[in-house]
Every structure is written in C-alpha cells, then in structure tokens.
Amino acid sequence: MLDTVRLAKRGIRTGLICTEPFGNTAATIAEVHGAPGYPFAVLPHPVASLPDELRRQRAREAARQLARIFTGQA
C-alpha cells in the first residue's frame, strides 16, 4: 500500500489488490501516509492455494473492482 500511495501522490495511476485479512492493514497504511479512504480491491483469502479456475474467478473479480475504482464508481 505504501508504494501505491506514494505513486498516486506523484500522479501515477495505481491499483492495489489484497485479501481480506490484510484490508485493515492496507487502510491504516494509507491513512498514516496521508491518503485516508484510498480505495483498493479486496478478495477473499486465500488465493495462491486455490485451483486454477477459482484463481481465475478471483482475478476477474479483482479486475471488476479495480475498474470501478479507476472509473470513480467505487
């Protein structure tokens, strides 16, 4: 999240994807570094150990969330 916030502050479009257990940490990092409420995609945990098809579904969900964030619909 810190890299995401720093890049965004420099005008570079960014997107962060994390799993649910790390959502609070990501939000806190954003707030501490001057970007409270910074939007990011959140997926159920885990991801890496899932079968291929479920990982593809999670990737599609992440893409949908990021599209909403990037278009201001989040």
Biopython code that builds the backbone (N, CA, C, O; Angstrom):
import numpy as np
from Bio.PDB.StructureBuilder import StructureBuilder

atoms = [
    (1, "MET", "N", (0.814, -1.182, 0.000)),
    (1, "MET", "CA", (0.000, 0.000, 0.000)),
    (1, "MET", "C", (0.863, 1.253, 0.000)),
    (1, "MET", "O", (0.525, 2.229, -0.669)),
    (2, "LEU", "N", (1.950, 1.246, 0.723)),
    (2, "LEU", "CA", (2.775, 2.448, 0.774)),
    (2, "LEU", "C", (3.265, 2.838, -0.611)),
    (2, "LEU", "O", (3.207, 4.012, -0.975)),
    (3, "ASP", "N", (3.743, 1.883, -1.384)),
    (3, "ASP", "CA", (4.177, 2.200, -2.753)),
    (3, "ASP", "C", (3.011, 2.743, -3.571)),
    (3, "ASP", "O", (3.182, 3.677, -4.354)),
    (4, "THR", "N", (1.834, 2.164, -3.394)),
    (4, "THR", "CA", (0.652, 2.601, -4.124)),
    (4, "THR", "C", (0.333, 4.057, -3.800)),
    (4, "THR", "O", (0.077, 4.851, -4.705)),
    (5, "VAL", "N", (0.345, 4.408, -2.526)),
    (5, "VAL", "CA", (0.056, 5.782, -2.097)),
    (5, "VAL", "C", (1.113, 6.739, -2.628)),
    (5, "VAL", "O", (0.788, 7.811, -3.137)),
    (6, "ARG", "N", (2.364, 6.353, -2.509)),
    (6, "ARG", "CA", (3.441, 7.238, -2.986)),
    (6, "ARG", "C", (3.345, 7.485, -4.485)),
    (6, "ARG", "O", (3.526, 8.615, -4.941)),
    (7, "LEU", "N", (3.062, 6.444, -5.250)),
    (7, "LEU", "CA", (2.912, 6.623, -6.699)),
    (7, "LEU", "C", (1.702, 7.495, -7.020)),
    (7, "LEU", "O", (1.781, 8.375, -7.877)),
    (8, "ALA", "N", (0.598, 7.258, -6.347)),
    (8, "ALA", "CA", (-0.615, 8.042, -6.593)),
    (8, "ALA", "C", (-0.372, 9.519, -6.299)),
    (8, "ALA", "O", (-0.855, 10.383, -7.031)),
    (9, "LYS", "N", (0.363, 9.812, -5.246)),
    (9, "LYS", "CA", (0.676, 11.211, -4.907)),
    (9, "LYS", "C", (1.527, 11.879, -5.972)),
    (9, "LYS", "O", (1.546, 13.105, -6.077)),
    (10, "ARG", "N", (2.236, 11.074, -6.768)),
    (10, "ARG", "CA", (3.048, 11.611, -7.867)),
    (10, "ARG", "C", (2.261, 11.656, -9.170)),
    (10, "ARG", "O", (2.808, 11.988, -10.222)),
    (11, "GLY", "N", (0.971, 11.319, -9.095)),
    (11, "GLY", "CA", (0.122, 11.379, -10.273)),
    (11, "GLY", "C", (0.127, 10.127, -11.122)),
    (11, "GLY", "O", (-0.387, 10.136, -12.240)),
    (12, "ILE", "N", (0.701, 9.047, -10.609)),
    (12, "ILE", "CA", (0.761, 7.783, -11.347)),
    (12, "ILE", "C", (-0.419, 6.924, -10.922)),
    (12, "ILE", "O", (-0.576, 6.609, -9.742)),
    (13, "ARG", "N", (-1.241, 6.551, -11.878)),
    (13, "ARG", "CA", (-2.431, 5.738, -11.597)),
    (13, "ARG", "C", (-2.013, 4.383, -11.050)),
    (13, "ARG", "O", (-1.188, 3.691, -11.647)),
    (14, "THR", "N", (-2.579, 4.012, -9.927)),
    (14, "THR", "CA", (-2.200, 2.756, -9.288)),
    (14, "THR", "C", (-3.431, 1.996, -8.828)),
    (14, "THR", "O", (-4.523, 2.555, -8.718)),
    (15, "GLY", "N", (-3.238, 0.728, -8.564)),
    (15, "GLY", "CA", (-4.305, -0.086, -8.010)),
    (15, "GLY", "C", (-3.703, -1.152, -7.114)),
    (15, "GLY", "O", (-2.687, -1.761, -7.451)),
    (16, "LEU", "N", (-4.328, -1.371, -5.985)),
    (16, "LEU", "CA", (-3.843, -2.373, -5.047)),
    (16, "LEU", "C", (-4.886, -3.464, -4.904)),
    (16, "LEU", "O", (-6.085, -3.191, -4.844)),
    (17, "ILE", "N", (-4.421, -4.698, -4.851)),
    (17, "ILE", "CA", (-5.285, -5.850, -4.599)),
    (17, "ILE", "C", (-4.746, -6.528, -3.351)),
    (17, "ILE", "O", (-3.553, -6.823, -3.270)),
    (18, "CYS", "N", (-5.607, -6.776, -2.387)),
    (18, "CYS", "CA", (-5.188, -7.532, -1.207)),
    (18, "CYS", "C", (-6.314, -8.474, -0.796)),
    (18, "CYS", "O", (-7.445, -8.350, -1.265)),
    (19, "THR", "N", (-5.990, -9.413, 0.081)),
    (19, "THR", "CA", (-7.022, -10.311, 0.583)),
    (19, "THR", "C", (-7.554, -9.770, 1.908)),
    (19, "THR", "O", (-6.911, -8.953, 2.568)),
    (20, "GLU", "N", (-8.740, -10.242, 2.280)),
    (20, "GLU", "CA", (-9.461, -9.711, 3.431)),
    (20, "GLU", "C", (-8.629, -9.556, 4.703)),
    (20, "GLU", "O", (-8.744, -8.524, 5.365)),
    (21, "PRO", "N", (-7.793, -10.534, 5.078)),
    (21, "PRO", "CA", (-7.050, -10.356, 6.324)),
    (21, "PRO", "C", (-6.104, -9.150, 6.328)),
    (21, "PRO", "O", (-5.689, -8.690, 7.392)),
    (22, "PHE", "N", (-5.767, -8.645, 5.148)),
    (22, "PHE", "CA", (-4.815, -7.540, 5.051)),
    (22, "PHE", "C", (-5.488, -6.196, 4.755)),
    (22, "PHE", "O", (-4.805, -5.180, 4.627)),
    (23, "GLY", "N", (-6.799, -6.183, 4.648)),
    (23, "GLY", "CA", (-7.524, -4.954, 4.333)),
    (23, "GLY", "C", (-7.347, -3.865, 5.371)),
    (23, "GLY", "O", (-7.112, -2.709, 5.019)),
    (24, "ASN", "N", (-7.456, -4.211, 6.645)),
    (24, "ASN", "CA", (-7.291, -3.198, 7.695)),
    (24, "ASN", "C", (-5.884, -2.623, 7.698)),
    (24, "ASN", "O", (-5.697, -1.422, 7.892)),
    (25, "THR", "N", (-4.902, -3.479, 7.484)),
    (25, "THR", "CA", (-3.518, -3.010, 7.437)),
    (25, "THR", "C", (-3.318, -2.054, 6.269)),
    (25, "THR", "O", (-2.690, -1.007, 6.426)),
    (26, "ALA", "N", (-3.841, -2.403, 5.107)),
    (26, "ALA", "CA", (-3.713, -1.534, 3.931)),
    (26, "ALA", "C", (-4.383, -0.193, 4.176)),
    (26, "ALA", "O", (-3.826, 0.848, 3.829)),
    (27, "ALA", "N", (-5.574, -0.204, 4.772)),
    (27, "ALA", "CA", (-6.289, 1.045, 5.052)),
    (27, "ALA", "C", (-5.521, 1.899, 6.054)),
    (27, "ALA", "O", (-5.457, 3.120, 5.909)),
    (28, "THR", "N", (-4.946, 1.270, 7.059)),
    (28, "THR", "CA", (-4.172, 2.014, 8.051)),
    (28, "THR", "C", (-2.933, 2.634, 7.428)),
    (28, "THR", "O", (-2.614, 3.792, 7.700)),
    (29, "ILE", "N", (-2.235, 1.880, 6.600)),
    (29, "ILE", "CA", (-1.040, 2.421, 5.925)),
    (29, "ILE", "C", (-1.418, 3.626, 5.073)),
    (29, "ILE", "O", (-0.725, 4.643, 5.088)),
    (30, "ALA", "N", (-2.513, 3.513, 4.333)),
    (30, "ALA", "CA", (-2.954, 4.643, 3.502)),
    (30, "ALA", "C", (-3.248, 5.858, 4.371)),
    (30, "ALA", "O", (-2.833, 6.970, 4.045)),
    (31, "GLU", "N", (-3.956, 5.656, 5.467)),
    (31, "GLU", "CA", (-4.311, 6.777, 6.344)),
    (31, "GLU", "C", (-3.070, 7.423, 6.961)),
    (31, "GLU", "O", (-2.944, 8.648, 6.965)),
    (32, "VAL", "N", (-2.171, 6.617, 7.473)),
    (32, "VAL", "CA", (-0.954, 7.132, 8.111)),
    (32, "VAL", "C", (-0.117, 7.944, 7.117)),
    (32, "VAL", "O", (0.576, 8.883, 7.508)),
    (33, "HIS", "N", (-0.183, 7.585, 5.851)),
    (33, "HIS", "CA", (0.625, 8.264, 4.834)),
    (33, "HIS", "C", (-0.161, 9.289, 4.031)),
    (33, "HIS", "O", (0.205, 9.633, 2.907)),
    (34, "GLY", "N", (-1.241, 9.767, 4.620)),
    (34, "GLY", "CA", (-1.955, 10.901, 4.040)),
    (34, "GLY", "C", (-2.961, 10.591, 2.967)),
    (34, "GLY", "O", (-3.315, 11.479, 2.191)),
    (35, "ALA", "N", (-3.437, 9.367, 2.891)),
    (35, "ALA", "CA", (-4.433, 9.014, 1.874)),
    (35, "ALA", "C", (-5.581, 8.229, 2.514)),
    (35, "ALA", "O", (-5.871, 7.106, 2.102)),
    (36, "PRO", "N", (-6.235, 8.822, 3.522)),
    (36, "PRO", "CA", (-7.335, 8.082, 4.165)),
    (36, "PRO", "C", (-8.435, 7.757, 3.162)),
    (36, "PRO", "O", (-8.791, 8.583, 2.322)),
    (37, "GLY", "N", (-8.958, 6.563, 3.262)),
    (37, "GLY", "CA", (-10.025, 6.164, 2.351)),
    (37, "GLY", "C", (-9.564, 5.765, 0.965)),
    (37, "GLY", "O", (-10.388, 5.575, 0.070)),
    (38, "TYR", "N", (-8.248, 5.632, 0.770)),
    (38, "TYR", "CA", (-7.747, 5.242, -0.549)),
    (38, "TYR", "C", (-8.389, 3.904, -0.947)),
    (38, "TYR", "O", (-8.304, 2.937, -0.190)),
    (39, "PRO", "N", (-9.020, 3.837, -2.107)),
    (39, "PRO", "CA", (-9.725, 2.609, -2.494)),
    (39, "PRO", "C", (-8.776, 1.529, -3.011)),
    (39, "PRO", "O", (-7.781, 1.816, -3.676)),
    (40, "PHE", "N", (-9.107, 0.299, -2.691)),
    (40, "PHE", "CA", (-8.331, -0.834, -3.182)),
    (40, "PHE", "C", (-9.239, -2.045, -3.283)),
    (40, "PHE", "O", (-10.274, -2.117, -2.620)),
    (41, "ALA", "N", (-8.846, -2.989, -4.112)),
    (41, "ALA", "CA", (-9.629, -4.210, -4.308)),
    (41, "ALA", "C", (-9.337, -5.187, -3.173)),
    (41, "ALA", "O", (-8.194, -5.344, -2.746)),
    (42, "VAL", "N", (-10.394, -5.839, -2.695)),
    (42, "VAL", "CA", (-10.247, -6.813, -1.612)),
    (42, "VAL", "C", (-10.871, -8.134, -2.055)),
    (42, "VAL", "O", (-12.016, -8.183, -2.504)),
    (43, "LEU", "N", (-10.093, -9.192, -1.918)),
    (43, "LEU", "CA", (-10.539, -10.531, -2.295)),
    (43, "LEU", "C", (-10.571, -11.439, -1.078)),
    (43, "LEU", "O", (-9.860, -11.196, -0.103)),
    (44, "PRO", "N", (-11.390, -12.482, -1.125)),
    (44, "PRO", "CA", (-11.362, -13.466, -0.049)),
    (44, "PRO", "C", (-9.994, -14.145, 0.018)),
    (44, "PRO", "O", (-9.292, -14.264, -0.987)),
    (45, "HIS", "N", (-9.645, -14.570, 1.183)),
    (45, "HIS", "CA", (-8.381, -15.271, 1.412)),
    (45, "HIS", "C", (-8.665, -16.760, 1.520)),
    (45, "HIS", "O", (-9.691, -17.124, 2.096)),
    (46, "PRO", "N", (-7.850, -17.612, 1.018)),
    (46, "PRO", "CA", (-6.580, -17.417, 0.317)),
    (46, "PRO", "C", (-6.792, -17.305, -1.184)),
    (46, "PRO", "O", (-7.910, -17.424, -1.685)),
    (47, "VAL", "N", (-5.698, -17.075, -1.885)),
    (47, "VAL", "CA", (-5.726, -17.059, -3.341)),
    (47, "VAL", "C", (-4.742, -18.077, -3.904)),
    (47, "VAL", "O", (-5.105, -18.888, -4.756)),
    (48, "ALA", "N", (-3.523, -18.040, -3.441)),
    (48, "ALA", "CA", (-2.444, -18.846, -4.036)),
    (48, "ALA", "C", (-2.720, -20.341, -4.017)),
    (48, "ALA", "O", (-2.310, -21.053, -4.933)),
    (49, "SER", "N", (-3.397, -20.823, -3.003)),
    (49, "SER", "CA", (-3.586, -22.272, -2.891)),
    (49, "SER", "C", (-4.847, -22.778, -3.588)),
    (49, "SER", "O", (-5.165, -23.965, -3.509)),
    (50, "LEU", "N", (-5.558, -21.896, -4.261)),
    (50, "LEU", "CA", (-6.794, -22.295, -4.937)),
    (50, "LEU", "C", (-6.504, -23.012, -6.248)),
    (50, "LEU", "O", (-5.444, -22.818, -6.842)),
    (51, "PRO", "N", (-7.438, -23.837, -6.701)),
    (51, "PRO", "CA", (-7.315, -24.426, -8.037)),
    (51, "PRO", "C", (-7.336, -23.309, -9.097)),
    (51, "PRO", "O", (-7.833, -22.210, -8.850)),
    (52, "ASP", "N", (-6.797, -23.611, -10.255)),
    (52, "ASP", "CA", (-6.664, -22.610, -11.318)),
    (52, "ASP", "C", (-7.964, -21.876, -11.624)),
    (52, "ASP", "O", (-7.958, -20.649, -11.726)),
    (53, "GLU", "N", (-9.066, -22.582, -11.770)),
    (53, "GLU", "CA", (-10.323, -21.930, -12.140)),
    (53, "GLU", "C", (-10.770, -20.943, -11.066)),
    (53, "GLU", "O", (-11.260, -19.862, -11.393)),
    (54, "LEU", "N", (-10.615, -21.286, -9.818)),
    (54, "LEU", "CA", (-11.001, -20.356, -8.746)),
    (54, "LEU", "C", (-10.077, -19.140, -8.716)),
    (54, "LEU", "O", (-10.524, -18.030, -8.428)),
    (55, "ARG", "N", (-8.793, -19.343, -9.010)),
    (55, "ARG", "CA", (-7.882, -18.183, -9.090)),
    (55, "ARG", "C", (-8.282, -17.275, -10.242)),
    (55, "ARG", "O", (-8.209, -16.052, -10.126)),
    (56, "ARG", "N", (-8.703, -17.867, -11.353)),
    (56, "ARG", "CA", (-9.163, -17.047, -12.481)),
    (56, "ARG", "C", (-10.407, -16.253, -12.096)),
    (56, "ARG", "O", (-10.541, -15.087, -12.467)),
    (57, "GLN", "N", (-11.318, -16.882, -11.354)),
    (57, "GLN", "CA", (-12.516, -16.165, -10.889)),
    (57, "GLN", "C", (-12.127, -14.993, -9.985)),
    (57, "GLN", "O", (-12.675, -13.897, -10.107)),
    (58, "ARG", "N", (-11.181, -15.232, -9.085)),
    (58, "ARG", "CA", (-10.729, -14.155, -8.193)),
    (58, "ARG", "C", (-10.071, -13.031, -8.995)),
    (58, "ARG", "O", (-10.250, -11.853, -8.687)),
    (59, "ALA", "N", (-9.311, -13.404, -10.020)),
    (59, "ALA", "CA", (-8.663, -12.390, -10.865)),
    (59, "ALA", "C", (-9.710, -11.549, -11.584)),
    (59, "ALA", "O", (-9.560, -10.332, -11.697)),
    (60, "ARG", "N", (-10.773, -12.193, -12.073)),
    (60, "ARG", "CA", (-11.845, -11.439, -12.733)),
    (60, "ARG", "C", (-12.524, -10.499, -11.750)),
    (60, "ARG", "O", (-12.854, -9.366, -12.098)),
    (61, "GLU", "N", (-12.734, -10.961, -10.528)),
    (61, "GLU", "CA", (-13.348, -10.111, -9.507)),
    (61, "GLU", "C", (-12.438, -8.932, -9.172)),
    (61, "GLU", "O", (-12.914, -7.807, -9.020)),
    (62, "ALA", "N", (-11.153, -9.178, -9.058)),
    (62, "ALA", "CA", (-10.206, -8.084, -8.796)),
    (62, "ALA", "C", (-10.252, -7.066, -9.935)),
    (62, "ALA", "O", (-10.238, -5.859, -9.691)),
    (63, "ALA", "N", (-10.307, -7.546, -11.167)),
    (63, "ALA", "CA", (-10.373, -6.645, -12.324)),
    (63, "ALA", "C", (-11.646, -5.809, -12.283)),
    (63, "ALA", "O", (-11.611, -4.617, -12.588)),
    (64, "ARG", "N", (-12.779, -6.424, -11.905)),
    (64, "ARG", "CA", (-14.035, -5.664, -11.802)),
    (64, "ARG", "C", (-13.924, -4.582, -10.731)),
    (64, "ARG", "O", (-14.340, -3.443, -10.944)),
    (65, "GLN", "N", (-13.365, -4.943, -9.588)),
    (65, "GLN", "CA", (-13.218, -3.959, -8.513)),
    (65, "GLN", "C", (-12.301, -2.815, -8.935)),
    (65, "GLN", "O", (-12.611, -1.648, -8.692)),
    (66, "LEU", "N", (-11.180, -3.143, -9.562)),
    (66, "LEU", "CA", (-10.255, -2.097, -9.991)),
    (66, "LEU", "C", (-10.874, -1.216, -11.068)),
    (66, "LEU", "O", (-10.640, -0.007, -11.084)),
    (67, "ALA", "N", (-11.651, -1.794, -11.955)),
    (67, "ALA", "CA", (-12.325, -0.995, -12.985)),
    (67, "ALA", "C", (-13.264, 0.020, -12.337)),
    (67, "ALA", "O", (-13.323, 1.174, -12.761)),
    (68, "ARG", "N", (-13.999, -0.411, -11.306)),
    (68, "ARG", "CA", (-14.883, 0.523, -10.598)),
    (68, "ARG", "C", (-14.078, 1.618, -9.904)),
    (68, "ARG", "O", (-14.473, 2.784, -9.905)),
    (69, "ILE", "N", (-12.948, 1.236, -9.311)),
    (69, "ILE", "CA", (-12.103, 2.228, -8.660)),
    (69, "ILE", "C", (-11.563, 3.230, -9.672)),
    (69, "ILE", "O", (-11.623, 4.437, -9.439)),
    (70, "PHE", "N", (-11.038, 2.746, -10.785)),
    (70, "PHE", "CA", (-10.427, 3.619, -11.785)),
    (70, "PHE", "C", (-11.432, 4.518, -12.491)),
    (70, "PHE", "O", (-11.066, 5.586, -12.985)),
    (71, "THR", "N", (-12.683, 4.104, -12.545)),
    (71, "THR", "CA", (-13.705, 4.923, -13.208)),
    (71, "THR", "C", (-14.496, 5.765, -12.209)),
    (71, "THR", "O", (-15.449, 6.446, -12.588)),
    (72, "GLY", "N", (-14.106, 5.719, -10.939)),
    (72, "GLY", "CA", (-14.783, 6.527, -9.929)),
    (72, "GLY", "C", (-16.108, 5.977, -9.474)),
    (72, "GLY", "O", (-16.901, 6.712, -8.886)),
    (73, "GLN", "N", (-16.380, 4.715, -9.721)),
    (73, "GLN", "CA", (-17.649, 4.110, -9.338)),
    (73, "GLN", "C", (-17.554, 3.312, -8.055)),
    (73, "GLN", "O", (-18.528, 2.687, -7.637)),
    (74, "ALA", "N", (-16.383, 3.328, -7.422)),
    (74, "ALA", "CA", (-16.187, 2.544, -6.178)),
    (74, "ALA", "C", (-16.817, 3.253, -4.998)),
    (74, "ALA", "O", (-16.758, 2.754, -3.874)),
]
sb = StructureBuilder()
sb.init_structure("model")
sb.init_model(0)
sb.init_chain("A")
sb.init_seg("    ")
for serial, (resi, resn, name, xyz) in enumerate(atoms, 1):
    if name == "N":
        sb.init_residue(resn, " ", resi, " ")
    sb.init_atom(name, np.array(xyz, "f"), 0.0, 1.0, " ", f" {name:<3s}", serial, name[0])
structure = sb.get_structure()
